[in-house]
Amino acid sequence: MTEQIALEVKDLHVAYGDKQVVQDVSLKFPARQITAMIGASGSGKSTVLRSLNRMNDELATVTGMINFHGFNINQPDVNVYRVRQQIGMVFQQPTPFPLSIYENVIYGLRLAGERDRQVLDQRVEESLRQAALWDEVKDQLKESALALSGGQQQRLCIARTLAVRPEIILMDEPTSALDPVSTSQIEDTLVQLKEQFTIIMVTHNMQQASRSADWTAFMHQGRLVEFGPTSQIFMNPQEEQTADYLSGKFG
Ligand SMILES: Nc1ncnc2c1ncn2[C@@H]1O[C@H](COP(=O)(O)OP(=O)(O)OP(=O)(O)O)[C@@H](O)[C@H]1O
């Protein structure tokens, strides 16, 4: 692979108590590209994803290297808050706070101590534009985020993640709670976002992976079976398990 690498996982193992659920996963995520993680329910996709910005710290034992700019962020003395600023997360269910649209977007910036109104205003507009929501909400920034539709709420959550200017955005089934129109809007947004951000997305939706992702990783029973360009994984998988999964033999 000649791509620039945003994040490299090496020999990742994850256990919940005694239960080993991810084994020996090594993977390089290309920069400013979309990588989809696919596989049957329980194959460990979300567990890998959550490990990438230390979201599993309280729940699981995660061993292995997660290299970000030549630095292993899976070490005890790493500033986890800083890691999560640089590697943001968008969840399956939209999770707006019961605050205005404006306050939702700048939530992370406020936590980081930003007080300059001009900076905040500018970041709200920038992030909402990047999340393709600005035109729909620019006249109602002071209104409650809870009044938005599900699809708008999810784009707001994307804007909230973007506002702290991460390099990488992790997405755990970001459209599974949404209708087809909202799903398609988010997919369009992702394609715009990859010009600036690296996106790693867990999805159950095979069409979504094949439409949106440049790279696809297939996981089965806690192991990475195959990783490659999306077209190759879907059209010409190298592993029998991948072919069986894609043809609906299991999962
Ligand atoms: N907090 C937890 N405590 C204990 N076991 C867990 C926890 N979270 C996940 N697991 C187990 O770890 C395994 C992998 O789960 P994970 O959610 O990573 O898989 P997945 O491929 O993302 O599945 P899905 O597509 O259903 O979300 C499963 O056996 C699951 O039951």
The ligand as an SDF file (V2000), in Angstrom:
LIG
                    3D

 31 33  0  0  0  0  0  0  0  0999 V2000
  -19.3640   -4.3580   27.1520 N   0  0  0  0  0  0  0  0  0  0  0  0
  -19.2410   -5.6380   26.8430 C   0  0  0  0  0  0  0  0  0  0  0  0
  -19.1010   -6.5690   27.7990 N   0  0  0  0  0  0  0  0  0  0  0  0
  -18.9770   -7.8740   27.5000 C   0  0  0  0  0  0  0  0  0  0  0  0
  -18.9730   -8.3740   26.2520 N   0  0  0  0  0  0  0  0  0  0  0  0
  -19.1160   -7.4920   25.2500 C   0  0  0  0  0  0  0  0  0  0  0  0
  -19.2580   -6.0890   25.4870 C   0  0  0  0  0  0  0  0  0  0  0  0
  -19.3690   -5.4710   24.2870 N   0  0  0  0  0  0  0  0  0  0  0  0
  -19.3050   -6.4480   23.3520 C   0  0  0  0  0  0  0  0  0  0  0  0
  -19.1450   -7.6570   23.9220 N   0  0  0  0  0  0  0  0  0  0  0  0
  -19.0130   -8.9460   23.2360 C   0  0  0  0  0  0  0  0  0  0  0  0
  -17.8950   -8.8540   22.3750 O   0  0  0  0  0  0  0  0  0  0  0  0
  -18.1380   -9.5190   21.1390 C   0  0  0  0  0  0  0  0  0  0  0  0
  -17.9060   -8.5530   19.9910 C   0  0  0  0  0  0  0  0  0  0  0  0
  -18.8980   -7.5350   20.0770 O   0  0  0  0  0  0  0  0  0  0  0  0
  -18.8850   -6.2560   19.1270 P   0  0  0  0  0  0  0  0  0  0  0  0
  -20.0110   -5.3790   19.5650 O   0  0  0  0  0  0  0  0  0  0  0  0
  -17.5310   -5.6960   19.0630 O   0  0  0  0  0  0  0  0  0  0  0  0
  -19.2030   -6.9450   17.7350 O   0  0  0  0  0  0  0  0  0  0  0  0
  -19.7740   -6.2700   16.4210 P   0  0  0  0  0  0  0  0  0  0  0  0
  -19.1530   -7.0170   15.2980 O   0  0  0  0  0  0  0  0  0  0  0  0
  -19.5960   -4.8100   16.4530 O   0  0  0  0  0  0  0  0  0  0  0  0
  -21.2910   -6.6540   16.5520 O   0  0  0  0  0  0  0  0  0  0  0  0
  -22.5900   -5.8380   16.1090 P   0  0  0  0  0  0  0  0  0  0  0  0
  -22.4940   -5.7810   14.6320 O   0  0  0  0  0  0  0  0  0  0  0  0
  -23.7180   -6.6820   16.5950 O   0  0  0  0  0  0  0  0  0  0  0  0
  -22.5140   -4.5040   16.7850 O   0  0  0  0  0  0  0  0  0  0  0  0
  -19.5540  -10.0560   21.2260 C   0  0  0  0  0  0  0  0  0  0  0  0
  -19.4880  -11.4100   21.6220 O   0  0  0  0  0  0  0  0  0  0  0  0
  -20.1950   -9.2340   22.3150 C   0  0  0  0  0  0  0  0  0  0  0  0
  -21.1830   -9.9490   22.9850 O   0  0  0  0  0  0  0  0  0  0  0  0
  1  2  1  0
  2  3  1  0
  2  7  2  0
  3  4  2  0
  4  5  1  0
  5  6  2  0
  6  7  1  0
  6 10  1  0
  7  8  1  0
  8  9  2  0
  9 10  1  0
 10 11  1  0
 11 12  1  0
 11 30  1  0
 12 13  1  0
 13 14  1  0
 13 28  1  0
 14 15  1  0
 15 16  1  0
 16 17  2  0
 16 18  1  0
 16 19  1  0
 19 20  1  0
 20 21  2  0
 20 22  1  0
 20 23  1  0
 23 24  1  0
 24 25  2  0
 24 26  1  0
 24 27  1  0
 28 29  1  0
 28 30  1  0
 30 31  1  0
M  END
$$$$
